[in-house]
Each structure stands twice: as C-alpha cells, then as structure tokens.
Amino acid sequence: MAFTITAIADRGAWIGPRTQSIEPGASATINISPSTGLTPLKLTVDNEIVEYANPKVLTDIQSDHTVRLYTQTINGVIVASGGVYAINRYSHFFYDNSMFNGQRPHTWRWDISGNGLTTSFTTQNFTITFPALGTYNINFWCRNDISQSSMSFTIEVQ
C-alpha cells in the first residue's frame, strides 16, 4: 500500500510535486521555490517544524505526510514589471511600474535588439522609433537599495 505525501506552500511560493504516492520505506523529494520577494520562514511536516532544506528529502516513509512551506515578505525587494504600447506603427512607449512593498527602483536598463537594431536605455520610461517592422527582444533590469530584478519579452512591430 502506497502512502501519500502532500506539499503545500503559502503566498505564491512553489513547492512540489504537490502530491506523491510513495511505497513504504521509500524516500520522497520535495522541491521548494519561494517567489521573488519572499523568503522561507519555516517548513513543517505534519505541523511540526523541521530543518529547511531545498530539496527536502523525507526518508523511510511509513505513513501519509503533509509538508507545508511558510514564507515571509522581504521588505523592499523589487519585482520587475513594465510594459509597452504603440504610439503609432513604428513608435512605442516603454514604461516601468516595478514596485514591492512601496519600494520603487532607482536604476533601470532596457536592452532592445532585433532587425539589425541594438540599443539601450537607462531611464524609467522612454519612447523609441523602430527602424523596421519585425520582432524585437526586450530585456529589462531594475534595482533599488535592497535588490534587483529582471524580465524579458518580445514585441512585434507591425
């Protein structure tokens, strides 16, 4: 008869696999990944605090278990968030709205490449006129006094 290991995380952290079927005496491995801006507070197995480890390995399984990850917010950690909208066919406005717990970044870098164009901007918001229709790669990075964050995306100028 197999036992069930259930993994649960709070506030957007990832823990998994969420459920596992484990044979008696076998081990179960649980991977843990707190979301940006969160740090592990405690890890419990069947409501008892255990040593935090990633991955967490439970050995010699002899019963069902519930593993729960509790997290806490890291004050001031920045989470990159921005976007773009077309002003007209070639001109686009890029903007940053990164923030976490009321903390905004003070440094930005936008790298844009594609269709023979390679350029960078170090302002929070800007407008660019693309030289040609096509796909462009955008890499955005920002930081505050506590942390930094980045995101990447593509846009289609058409």
N, C-alpha and C positions, 0 to 999 in steps of 0.2 A: 504494500500500500504506500503510495507516494504522499509526501507532505507538501503543503502549500506555503510558500514564502511570499508575503505581500509587502511591497515597498511603497511608501507614501512620502511626499515632500510638500512643504508649505510654501506659499508666496512665490510661485513661479520657478522654483528650483526644479531640477530634473533628477530623478532617481529611478534606476531601473536595472533589469526589467521589472515592470510593475507587479507581475505575478510569475512565479516559477513553481514548477512541480518537481520536487526533489525526492529521490529514493532514500530510504532510511540509511543513515551512516554516511551519506554523501555530503559534499560541500555546496554552498550557494555563494555566488559572487554578485555583489550589488555595486553598480557604478553610480557615482554621485557627481552632480554638476550644478552648483549654485548659479543662478542667473547673475548677470552683471549688476553690481550694486548690492549684492547680498553676500554674506559670509556665513559659514556653518556656526550655529550656536550650540546645538547638541544633537547627538544621534542616539536613538533608543531602539532597543529590541524588546518587544513585549512590555513597553512602558518603563523599562529600566535603562538608565543612561549607560552607554558603552563607549569605549575609546573610538574617536573619529578616525577613520582611515578611508582612503579612496584608491582602489575599490575596497569595500568592506567584505570580508570573507567570513561566512558562518560555516563552522566545521561540524562534522558528526551530527547531522540533522536527525532528530528523533521525534519532532513534533512540528505542528504548524507554527509559524512566527510572523510577526508584523514588525517591519523595520520602518522607522519614521525619522525623517530629517527635519530639524527645526532650524530656521535661518534668522539672521538679523540684518537690518539695513546698515550699510556703511555710509555714514553721513558725508555728503559732499561728493560722492562718486558720480562721475559724469557718464551719461549714456548718449552716444552719438545718435542724433536724429535730425534729419534735414530733408529737403526736397527740392523740386524744380518745377517750374511751369513755363510754358511757351508764351512769349510776348507776341511773337509773330513766327513765321515759318523758320527763320534762322536764329533769331534772338531768344535766349532763355534766361530766366531769373533763377538763381540758386539761393537757397536760404537755409539757415541753421536754426533749429529750435531745440537744441540739446539742453537738457537740464535734469537734475536729480536732486530731490530734497531741497529745492530752491537754489541750488548752486549751478551757475552757468559757466561755460568755458571762457577763457580769456585768450586762447590761442587756437587758430584754425589753419588747416591746409586742405585745399581741394586740388587734386591732380586729375586732369582730364586728358584723355588720349583717344585717338581713333581717326581714321581717314586722313592720315598724314599730320594731324594736329597733336602736339604735346605741349601742354601749358599748365601752370599752377596759379592758384590764388591763395592769399593768406588773410583774407577778410571774412567776416562772418557771413555777409551776403554780397552778391555781385551779379552783374549781367554780362553775358558773353554772346557774341555773334559768331555762330559756327560757320566755317568756310564752305562746307559742303553738306549735302544730305547724307544720312547714314547713321551707323551705330557708333556711340561713344561710350567709353568706360569711365566711370567716375569713382574715385577713391577719396573719401572724406575722413579726416582725422581732426580731433579736437582735444583740448586738455584744460583742466583747472589746476589749482594748487594741490589737489589730492590724487587725481587720477587722470587717465586718458582713455579715449575710446575711438573706434573707427567703424566705418561701414563702407561697403562697395555696392555699386549698382550700375546698370547700363541705361542709356536713353536712346531713343530713335528720333533723329531729326528728320522730319518728312514733310 
